[in-house]
Amino acid sequence: MMDQKQFRPDLYYRLNVFPVRIPPLRERREDIPSLVQHFTQKYARKSGKQIGTVPAAIMQRLMRWDWPGNVRELENLIERSVILTTGSTLNVSLPARITGAIDAVEVVGNFEEQARIVSVLRETQGRISGPGGAALRLGVKHSTLLDRMKKLGIDAREVRNSGAYVAA
């Protein structure tokens, strides 16, 4: 980056006095519970909340995720969760991609979501965007709907061309 003038050489040499390698969070999963507790307390204090419990099932799922955004991704998730929590138990709204092993609740939830999207696509004859599109009826952006359809294996053309649709 210094050769490409994207990083100041003097700053590099100042930072490189004593290099410290911190492994990514996915290589030190044993740190996740402590980090979750720390961030929960930090953001609970900031928002004047008393949150003392993190459900064990949620903690297990957090420990299975690879955390490509590292500690900052975990911190952002916990901050958002604290904001949305109303009781003393942390209410973590896990993103769909934090799945680890598939559990029955997710399968049922995905099936219900898939059925709802397919139903609306049938009503719109496979139209996704525009004034009469499925995205508008579902109350989401068309790009969000396309992403969900891709993840759920839904093809709008197949829905439009067949009465009985079964996802891949």
Backbone as CSV, one residue per row, in Angstrom:
resi,resn,N_x,N_y,N_z,CA_x,CA_y,CA_z,C_x,C_y,C_z
1,MET,0.819,-1.187,0.000,0.000,0.000,0.000,0.872,1.264,0.000
2,MET,2.042,1.165,0.631,2.941,2.330,0.629,3.423,2.605,-0.796
3,ASP,3.751,1.546,-1.550,4.201,1.721,-2.927,3.136,2.376,-3.791
4,GLN,1.896,2.111,-3.475,0.776,2.664,-4.239,0.280,3.987,-3.661
5,LYS,1.022,4.522,-2.681,0.684,5.804,-2.039,-0.676,5.760,-1.342
6,GLN,-1.062,4.564,-0.843,-2.324,4.415,-0.136,-2.124,4.334,1.374
7,PHE,-0.882,4.279,1.816,-0.588,4.224,3.246,0.691,5.004,3.494
8,ARG,0.659,5.891,4.474,1.810,6.740,4.762,2.957,5.927,5.341
9,PRO,4.153,6.015,4.737,5.310,5.261,5.238,5.664,5.592,6.679
10,ASP,5.594,6.866,7.060,5.953,7.232,8.434,4.994,6.604,9.441
11,LEU,3.730,6.513,9.088,2.757,5.882,9.979,3.016,4.382,10.081
12,TYR,3.365,3.762,8.962,3.693,2.334,8.984,4.848,2.053,9.948
13,TYR,5.901,2.851,9.859,7.067,2.623,10.715,6.753,2.907,12.180
14,ARG,5.866,3.847,12.438,5.462,4.102,13.826,4.668,2.922,14.396
15,LEU,3.803,2.378,13.584,2.967,1.259,14.033,3.733,-0.053,14.088
16,ASN,4.781,-0.151,13.318,5.510,-1.414,13.195,6.644,-1.564,14.214
17,VAL,6.666,-0.750,15.242,7.707,-0.849,16.259,7.653,-2.214,16.929
18,PHE,6.467,-2.618,17.275,6.286,-3.911,17.919,5.016,-4.554,17.359
19,PRO,5.139,-5.369,16.308,3.941,-5.948,15.701,3.254,-6.935,16.656
20,VAL,1.945,-6.820,16.741,1.146,-7.708,17.575,0.145,-8.400,16.664
21,ARG,0.190,-9.717,16.666,-0.763,-10.465,15.851,-1.885,-10.947,16.747
22,ILE,-3.089,-10.501,16.418,-4.271,-10.959,17.141,-5.043,-11.854,16.180
23,PRO,-5.197,-13.116,16.522,-5.913,-14.022,15.619,-7.371,-13.602,15.468
24,PRO,-7.958,-13.921,14.339,-9.370,-13.579,14.134,-10.246,-14.290,15.158
25,LEU,-11.416,-13.744,15.373,-12.342,-14.273,16.371,-12.695,-15.736,16.113
26,ARG,-12.765,-16.141,14.866,-13.110,-17.533,14.548,-12.047,-18.515,15.043
27,GLU,-10.827,-18.009,15.308,-9.762,-18.853,15.829,-9.668,-18.811,17.353
28,ARG,-10.521,-18.030,17.974,-10.530,-17.947,19.437,-11.966,-17.837,19.947
29,ARG,-12.759,-18.818,19.573,-14.177,-18.840,19.931,-14.409,-18.804,21.436
30,GLU,-13.440,-19.266,22.199,-13.589,-19.262,23.660,-13.713,-17.838,24.201
31,ASP,-13.327,-16.829,23.411,-13.455,-15.429,23.823,-14.863,-14.876,23.623
32,ILE,-15.675,-15.543,22.812,-16.986,-15.009,22.449,-17.881,-14.772,23.668
33,PRO,-18.036,-15.731,24.598,-18.913,-15.455,25.747,-18.481,-14.221,26.551
34,SER,-17.182,-14.076,26.768,-16.696,-12.903,27.517,-16.972,-11.607,26.756
35,LEU,-16.752,-11.644,25.448,-17.010,-10.454,24.634,-18.499,-10.110,24.621
36,VAL,-19.345,-11.127,24.506,-20.799,-10.886,24.519,-21.195,-10.234,25.844
37,GLN,-20.691,-10.782,26.976,-20.994,-10.203,28.293,-20.509,-8.765,28.374
38,HIS,-19.280,-8.533,27.931,-18.704,-7.187,27.985,-19.534,-6.194,27.178
39,PHE,-19.825,-6.540,25.925,-20.572,-5.617,25.065,-22.003,-5.435,25.563
40,THR,-22.593,-6.494,26.085,-23.955,-6.382,26.627,-23.967,-5.384,27.781
41,GLN,-23.040,-5.531,28.712,-22.987,-4.615,29.861,-22.655,-3.188,29.429
42,LYS,-21.729,-3.052,28.489,-21.325,-1.729,28.006,-22.520,-0.974,27.430
43,TYR,-23.262,-1.632,26.536,-24.368,-0.941,25.873,-25.614,-0.884,26.747
44,ALA,-25.751,-1.801,27.692,-26.867,-1.723,28.645,-26.677,-0.495,29.546
45,ARG,-25.433,-0.289,30.020,-25.138,0.893,30.841,-25.430,2.179,30.069
46,LYS,-24.978,2.222,28.805,-25.182,3.422,27.982,-26.660,3.736,27.796
47,SER,-27.483,2.684,27.711,-28.905,2.904,27.461,-29.743,2.831,28.733
48,GLY,-29.090,2.687,29.884,-29.815,2.664,31.149,-30.651,1.415,31.364
49,LYS,-30.216,0.298,30.822,-30.962,-0.961,30.948,-30.236,-1.912,31.890
50,GLN,-30.985,-2.837,32.470,-30.433,-3.889,33.319,-30.603,-5.210,32.582
51,ILE,-29.572,-5.653,31.899,-29.623,-6.919,31.162,-28.617,-7.859,31.797
52,GLY,-29.109,-8.961,32.356,-28.237,-9.855,33.083,-28.099,-11.237,32.484
53,THR,-28.918,-11.564,31.486,-28.932,-12.924,30.968,-28.807,-12.941,29.453
54,VAL,-27.991,-13.874,28.970,-27.907,-14.154,27.538,-28.308,-15.615,27.384
55,PRO,-29.386,-15.915,26.647,-29.837,-17.305,26.512,-28.733,-18.224,25.988
56,ALA,-28.621,-19.406,26.579,-27.573,-20.367,26.211,-27.665,-20.762,24.740
57,ALA,-28.878,-20.936,24.222,-29.043,-21.324,22.813,-28.489,-20.245,21.888
58,ILE,-28.696,-18.992,22.253,-28.170,-17.883,21.453,-26.640,-17.890,21.516
59,MET,-26.103,-18.086,22.711,-24.641,-18.100,22.863,-24.024,-19.213,22.020
60,GLN,-24.664,-20.380,21.994,-24.142,-21.491,21.187,-24.127,-21.121,19.708
61,ARG,-25.179,-20.472,19.253,-25.232,-20.084,17.839,-24.197,-19.007,17.527
62,LEU,-23.990,-18.083,18.456,-22.970,-17.051,18.248,-21.581,-17.674,18.164
63,MET,-21.355,-18.730,18.933,-20.042,-19.381,18.930,-19.805,-20.216,17.670
64,ARG,-20.863,-20.590,16.964,-20.698,-21.366,15.728,-20.405,-20.483,14.522
65,TRP,-20.714,-19.203,14.595,-20.517,-18.301,13.465,-19.043,-17.982,13.292
66,ASP,-18.584,-17.785,12.048,-17.171,-17.517,11.772,-16.774,-16.047,11.928
67,TRP,-17.693,-15.157,12.073,-17.445,-13.740,12.308,-16.459,-13.124,11.317
68,PRO,-16.851,-13.053,10.034,-15.950,-12.453,9.050,-15.655,-10.978,9.349
69,GLY,-16.549,-10.305,10.060,-16.314,-8.919,10.451,-15.581,-8.812,11.779
70,ASN,-15.193,-9.971,12.314,-14.402,-10.059,13.532,-15.138,-9.472,14.736
71,VAL,-14.396,-8.936,15.690,-14.978,-8.460,16.948,-15.949,-7.307,16.690
72,ARG,-15.656,-6.475,15.713,-16.541,-5.343,15.427,-17.928,-5.832,14.985
73,GLU,-17.991,-6.890,14.206,-19.277,-7.451,13.791,-20.060,-7.944,15.005
74,LEU,-19.393,-8.642,15.907,-20.031,-9.121,17.132,-20.512,-7.940,17.979
75,GLU,-19.667,-6.936,18.124,-20.046,-5.763,18.924,-21.270,-5.071,18.338
76,ASN,-21.309,-4.893,17.024,-22.461,-4.247,16.390,-23.741,-5.048,16.604
77,LEU,-23.646,-6.373,16.515,-24.816,-7.221,16.742,-25.320,-7.073,18.176
78,ILE,-24.409,-7.078,19.131,-24.806,-6.960,20.533,-25.369,-5.571,20.815
79,GLU,-24.764,-4.530,20.270,-25.292,-3.178,20.475,-26.726,-3.076,19.951
80,ARG,-26.959,-3.581,18.749,-28.300,-3.565,18.154,-29.269,-4.371,19.023
81,SER,-28.804,-5.506,19.534,-29.648,-6.364,20.365,-30.026,-5.684,21.671
82,VAL,-29.076,-5.008,22.297,-29.359,-4.289,23.544,-30.409,-3.207,23.302
83,ILE,-30.273,-2.500,22.207,-31.236,-1.441,21.884,-32.643,-2.023,21.766
84,LEU,-32.760,-3.214,21.171,-34.079,-3.824,20.946,-34.603,-4.608,22.136
85,THR,-33.778,-4.857,23.149,-34.191,-5.647,24.310,-35.036,-4.800,25.247
86,THR,-36.158,-5.392,25.717,-37.025,-4.678,26.649,-36.980,-5.253,28.063
87,GLY,-36.540,-6.469,28.242,-36.491,-7.072,29.574,-35.071,-7.200,30.084
88,SER,-34.865,-8.180,30.972,-33.535,-8.387,31.541,-32.759,-9.488,30.828
89,THR,-33.390,-10.134,29.840,-32.727,-11.163,29.034,-32.418,-10.574,27.664
90,LEU,-31.167,-10.670,27.260,-30.761,-10.106,25.972,-31.558,-10.757,24.851
91,ASN,-32.223,-9.935,24.075,-33.029,-10.397,22.953,-32.202,-10.221,21.684
92,VAL,-31.513,-11.284,21.277,-30.635,-11.217,20.114,-31.416,-11.614,18.879
93,SER,-31.483,-10.699,17.936,-32.107,-10.997,16.661,-30.998,-11.417,15.704
94,LEU,-30.834,-12.722,15.570,-29.725,-13.242,14.783,-29.980,-13.081,13.295
95,PRO,-28.986,-12.579,12.567,-29.116,-12.527,11.117,-29.262,-13.938,10.554
96,ALA,-29.910,-14.067,9.418,-30.150,-15.379,8.813,-28.849,-16.122,8.555
97,ARG,-27.767,-15.394,8.313,-26.519,-16.079,7.977,-25.821,-16.691,9.185
98,ILE,-26.223,-16.336,10.410,-25.631,-16.948,11.598,-26.448,-18.188,11.911
99,THR,-26.142,-19.243,11.203,-26.957,-20.431,11.379,-26.206,-21.588,11.986
100,GLY,-24.945,-21.788,11.629,-24.252,-22.979,12.087,-25.043,-24.181,11.620
101,ALA,-25.331,-25.102,12.509,-26.163,-26.247,12.159,-27.603,-25.772,12.023
102,ILE,-28.324,-26.330,11.078,-29.719,-25.953,10.859,-30.567,-26.524,11.977
103,ASP,-31.418,-25.682,12.556,-32.320,-26.188,13.581,-33.764,-26.152,13.080
104,ALA,-34.660,-26.832,13.787,-36.047,-26.993,13.346,-36.765,-25.654,13.228
105,VAL,-36.501,-24.714,14.121,-37.161,-23.418,14.072,-36.817,-22.699,12.774
106,GLU,-35.550,-22.774,12.359,-35.154,-22.132,11.116,-35.820,-22.784,9.911
107,VAL,-35.880,-24.103,9.908,-36.490,-24.810,8.780,-37.948,-24.400,8.639
108,VAL,-38.677,-24.383,9.758,-40.087,-23.985,9.723,-40.208,-22.532,9.290
109,GLY,-39.356,-21.660,9.867,-39.391,-20.247,9.499,-39.098,-20.039,8.027
110,ASN,-38.115,-20.745,7.491,-37.787,-20.639,6.067,-38.919,-21.148,5.211
111,PHE,-39.553,-22.247,5.643,-40.670,-22.802,4.876,-41.825,-21.807,4.836
112,GLU,-42.134,-21.191,5.970,-43.228,-20.213,6.016,-42.909,-19.001,5.149
113,GLU,-41.669,-18.523,5.226,-41.269,-17.380,4.409,-41.333,-17.737,2.928
114,GLN,-40.853,-18.926,2.598,-40.881,-19.376,1.212,-42.324,-19.449,0.702
115,ALA,-43.216,-20.010,1.505,-44.621,-20.133,1.106,-45.247,-18.756,0.897
116,ARG,-44.944,-17.809,1.771,-45.490,-16.454,1.647,-44.990,-15.784,0.368
117,ILE,-43.702,-15.889,0.098,-43.147,-15.264,-1.108,-43.740,-15.890,-2.359
118,VAL,-43.817,-17.217,-2.399,-44.379,-17.908,-3.567,-45.834,-17.495,-3.764
119,SER,-46.591,-17.389,-2.685,-47.993,-16.990,-2.776,-48.131,-15.594,-3.399
120,VAL,-47.313,-14.650,-2.921,-47.380,-13.292,-3.456,-46.892,-13.256,-4.901
121,LEU,-45.877,-14.051,-5.220,-45.411,-14.105,-6.611,-46.494,-14.652,-7.535
122,ARG,-47.257,-15.608,-7.053,-48.371,-16.122,-7.861,-49.392,-15.022,-8.111
123,GLU,-49.695,-14.258,-7.060,-50.666,-13.164,-7.192,-50.199,-12.117,-8.189
124,THR,-48.882,-11.909,-8.270,-48.334,-10.888,-9.170,-47.845,-11.478,-10.495
125,GLN,-48.181,-12.733,-10.758,-47.730,-13.454,-11.953,-46.214,-13.397,-12.127
126,GLY,-45.497,-13.505,-11.017,-44.045,-13.542,-11.051,-43.362,-12.187,-11.106
127,ARG,-44.134,-11.124,-11.076,-43.553,-9.775,-11.119,-42.954,-9.452,-9.752
128,ILE,-41.698,-9.028,-9.751,-40.996,-8.777,-8.500,-41.035,-7.308,-8.115
129,SER,-40.756,-6.413,-9.063,-40.692,-4.992,-8.731,-41.761,-4.212,-9.475
130,GLY,-41.822,-2.921,-9.207,-42.795,-2.062,-9.847,-44.046,-1.901,-8.993
131,PRO,-45.004,-1.135,-9.498,-46.200,-0.812,-8.708,-47.017,-2.032,-8.276
132,GLY,-47.096,-3.040,-9.098,-47.876,-4.220,-8.735,-47.012,-5.414,-8.378
133,GLY,-45.748,-5.160,-8.068,-44.810,-6.247,-7.826,-44.882,-6.830,-6.433
134,ALA,-44.293,-8.008,-6.296,-44.294,-8.741,-5.031,-43.540,-7.985,-3.942
135,ALA,-42.458,-7.303,-4.295,-41.673,-6.577,-3.295,-42.527,-5.528,-2.596
136,LEU,-43.289,-4.783,-3.362,-44.154,-3.755,-2.788,-45.213,-4.383,-1.883
137,ARG,-45.800,-5.470,-2.329,-46.823,-6.146,-1.513,-46.248,-6.722,-0.225
138,LEU,-44.991,-7.156,-0.284,-44.358,-7.717,0.904,-43.719,-6.637,1.782
139,GLY,-43.659,-5.411,1.263,-43.112,-4.306,2.038,-41.602,-4.313,2.149
140,VAL,-40.918,-4.817,1.100,-39.455,-4.846,1.096,-38.940,-4.274,-0.217
141,LYS,-37.665,-3.930,-0.240,-37.037,-3.494,-1.493,-36.956,-4.688,-2.427
142,HIS,-36.965,-4.415,-3.721,-36.905,-5.535,-4.669,-35.577,-6.287,-4.548
143,SER,-34.482,-5.565,-4.215,-33.190,-6.243,-4.054,-33.218,-7.183,-2.844
144,THR,-33.903,-6.782,-1.785,-34.042,-7.638,-0.605,-34.834,-8.884,-0.956
145,LEU,-35.911,-8.695,-1.697,-36.724,-9.838,-2.109,-35.915,-10.785,-2.994
146,LEU,-35.148,-10.245,-3.921,-34.326,-11.090,-4.786,-33.311,-11.893,-3.974
147,ASP,-32.697,-11.252,-2.982,-31.744,-11.961,-2.114,-32.425,-13.101,-1.364
148,ARG,-33.592,-12.829,-0.789,-34.311,-13.864,-0.034,-34.727,-15.003,-0.967
149,MET,-35.174,-14.659,-2.162,-35.580,-15.690,-3.122,-34.395,-16.581,-3.475
150,LYS,-33.249,-15.960,-3.669,-32.048,-16.731,-3.999,-31.698,-17.682,-2.863
151,LYS,-31.722,-17.174,-1.616,-31.386,-18.000,-0.456,-32.385,-19.135,-0.251
152,LEU,-33.644,-18.876,-0.607,-34.689,-19.889,-0.400,-34.899,-20.774,-1.627
153,GLY,-34.177,-20.511,-2.710,-34.279,-21.334,-3.910,-35.550,-21.098,-4.706
154,ILE,-36.052,-19.878,-4.704,-37.288,-19.546,-5.415,-36.940,-18.892,-6.741
155,ASP,-37.507,-19.397,-7.811,-37.324,-18.835,-9.146,-38.666,-18.268,-9.599
156,ALA,-38.739,-16.946,-9.797,-39.999,-16.290,-10.159,-40.562,-16.818,-11.475
157,ARG,-39.677,-17.176,-12.409,-40.158,-17.698,-13.697,-40.886,-19.022,-13.514
158,GLU,-40.351,-19.865,-12.623,-41.012,-21.148,-12.361,-42.363,-20.941,-11.690
159,VAL,-42.431,-19.966,-10.790,-43.704,-19.669,-10.128,-44.708,-19.196,-11.163
160,ARG,-44.283,-18.318,-12.059,-45.164,-17.757,-13.079,-45.634,-18.831,-14.056
161,ASN,-44.736,-19.774,-14.395,-45.046,-20.763,-15.421,-45.720,-22.023,-14.899
162,SER,-45.818,-22.181,-13.580,-46.455,-23.390,-13.098,-47.393,-23.084,-11.954
163,GLY,-48.420,-23.843,-11.862,-49.373,-23.676,-10.775,-48.853,-24.276,-9.489
164,ALA,-48.190,-25.411,-9.589,-47.660,-26.079,-8.404,-46.169,-25.885,-8.368
165,TYR,-45.695,-25.138,-7.413,-44.274,-24.803,-7.342,-43.613,-25.538,-6.189
166,VAL,-42.476,-26.137,-6.472,-41.662,-26.749,-5.428,-40.262,-26.184,-5.585
167,ALA,-39.729,-25.607,-4.521,-38.390,-25.013,-4.571,-37.331,-26.070,-4.659
168,ALA,-36.193,-25.694,-5.225,-35.053,-26.613,-5.351,-34.450,-26.895,-4.004
